[in-house]
Amino acid sequence: MKTMAHSIGVMELSSIAAGYQTEDAMLKAADITILVARTICSGKFLIIASGSVSAVNASLEAGEMVAGSYLIEKLTIANVEQQLFAAIAGTVTVSDVSFRALGIVETFAATPIIEAADAAAKAADVTLLRVHVSMAIGGKGYFLVTGDVAAVEAAVDAACSAIELSGMLVNRVVIPAATKELMQELL
């Protein structure tokens, strides 16, 4: 029986074949759940795993050994914000988000958006609507967050600060009173 996930591990590889091999090694190494394991734009492979901190660390260590020179980037977030899981999976349900602020952060790569979204959700009372990682958008990542204007601004600021040194930020936007039509389009 799997325990509640407290950690996320991300591996991005430059080889699709090595990606599948790495995923297998990660699953064999520890009791983790694979949230995402797929090809992404520009011929890369992305793996996002969840589980206890120790399980995720063990799986990433095993994955790194198998990935070898195909490993582009690796990230571990311990004590991850729980709403991140639903936002990655695309299973967020929101009752009334019309006329609330909408924040969007966009990165050049998949891995930094996970880190940014976690920082945003931890920084303010917001709802992560979606975390999109690299599928059909040229290898980029983005997240959508909603809440009151001050909370969304704080969340977007925290997200950008979390990835500032990586140089991966493409853009950040806060729409103070998103239209009902725009919000419905996103859900």
Secondary structure, DSSP 8 states (H G I E B T S, - for coil): ------EEEEEEES-HHHHHHHHHHHHHHSS-EEEEEEEEGGGEEEEEEEE-HHHHHHHHHHHHHHHGGGEEEEEEEES--THHHHHHHT----S--TTSEEEEEEESSHHHHHHHHHHHHHHSS-EEEEEEESTTTTT-EEEEEEE-HHHHHHHHHHHHHHHGGGT-EEEEEEETT--HHHHHHH-
